[in-house]
Amino acid sequence: MTIRKPSRRTFVKGSAAAGAAVISGFPLIAKGAPEHTIKIATLAPDGSSWHKAFKRVAREIKEKSDGRIVTKIYAGGVMGDEPAMVRKMRTGQLDGAAVTNVGLGEINKQLLMLQLPLLFRNYKELDRVRDAMSDKFENLLSASGFRLSGWGDVGFAYLFSNSPIKRPSDAKSTNMWVWDSDPVSQEVMKVAGVNAIPLAVPDVLSSLQTGVIDAYQNSPYGAIALQWYTKAAFITNLKLAVTIGGTVMNLTSWEKFSDADKELLQGVADSTYGKLLKRIRSDNKKAITALTDKGMKVVEPEAFPEWKKLADTVRTNLTGSLFDEALVTEMLGHLGR
């Protein structure tokens, strides 16, 4: 094997650069090389409002840090379902994730109480409870090794199906999906007597396409963004539960940043997530119109006392077992109940 000697020009140029690095005390690193790379995962599909917001955050962080901090976003569930994301944050494979209440519940089960059925009638009630109890929820996450960067919403969940669901018993004739990592929704199905089919979120679309399931719950915008709406003919006009979420980072990753960088990161988050909440709520409102324009039929619920009894039974069953009774009582108190 013949080894080519560097030309004099190349040798001199390289030696001069190396010498300058030694004399100046700076390492020989390409200009603009990042000091930190933040790896964030989400189930949000590429191109959705959530994903666009995360990309804006990444651009702003890079610009304000002069390229020292870059963010890599793994969208569309490529890092697995939310329990997998939480495991990867704990092992250091990910620094953070934008998750729903199910992901937050993987960190601390108490946060799943915000997903109890028929708990909130509107966003005003959700905001009241979340604002009043935010410090407690954040402390629960912190005690489990995570830090909340900002709250997020998926929106109110409705029932989508291929046969009308007017009362709880109507769901018994469906092949209803239930998130395999969501104990609240599983309890709802159990109390309703529905033999639901547990699946991870990334498996739902293919299961709808093959007929394994023919009914599910999601927000209107979520159903469109994930393309689930293409396999449903009816939507029940009942805000069954609210699906919240938030962006979290494991504390080990967070503590790697200087105080100045922490302030920069949180400042960008604060300026973005409030706008995202408003955008998602607007998107969900528009999505209902879009779905009906596409031919989906709106079903008005009947026998509301049956729905209310279902919700009350679920809350009673889970309070004191899954959820801390004092926290549930405090939450209901903020709602005047």
Phi, psi and omega in degrees: 000132181263127178261122181279131177280143178294148176293160180300320182298314181295317182296314181296317182296316180292320181295321180295319180295316180296319180296319180296322180295319180293314183296319184281344180087004180259142177289157182276083182237142179301140181299133177086004178297132184291145174274329182227138171239117181265121181260115184240135179243155178201154173278346183303131181290152175301131179093350178286165179301323179297312182296319178298321179294319179296323178293323176296318177301315181299317179296317183292320178297317180296316181294313184287340178261008182056038177083001181287332182238122177241153181239127177253122185254126176254099186262169172072018178077019180293341176265011180098181178288174187298323175301323177294321178298316181296318177299319181290330174291321181293329181267358178089003177288331174235152175268327183201179179200150172259111189235165174273188178296336177293317176295319177297323179292334175293333178276313176210118187302335184299331183290345178290345181298336178291350182259005179304141184295142178054027180285313182250136178268338182202173181292333180299319179291320177300312181298323181297312181291314184295320178294318184291327186249009185302317181299320180293317179295319180295323178294325177296318178294317181298320179296339179262006175095019182228158179235134179274123177273325180184149178283154176218163178233146165261325177122178178290134181271134176243163175272127175249139184202174176253003171220146186299134174245105182257332180220162185306322183295338179296333182289345182294337182270003182258163167262082189278134174280143169223136180297125186292350180248014186245096182293334180290309179296325178295322178291323177301313181294322179297313180294324180284349181076025181265128178275074186287158182253112182283129179215154170284154183303316181298346181264356187291312185300313180295327179288328173292320182293328181265356178085008177298321173233154177223013178207152182196171172238140180193167172283156179303314180292323178298321179295325178285313183299324181269359179068016179288333185300337183293346182242032177218143181253339185229149171230127180277125185282068180215123178283087187295318179196165177255136176257111180260188176182187179186163175260125183237156175225141177290145186295331178298316178293318183299320184287353176284345183269150175289166179300321180295319180289325176298318179295320178297311183298315181290327178297318178295318179298315181299324183280347185255315191289331174297319178293323180295320178303313180297320182294316182293322179294322176292318179299320180294322178296316179292328184295325179299316177296318180298321181293318179291325176296331180276002176102000178289137182265135178270127180255125178276130182290150177239166176053057183304324177305329177291320176295318181294319179297319177302311182296316181296321180294318179298314181298318179297317181296324185269340179283124182094343176253293177275320185252145176292126185299321181296321179292319178296318179298318178297316180299314179296326179297323178292340178263001179073031181239000000 
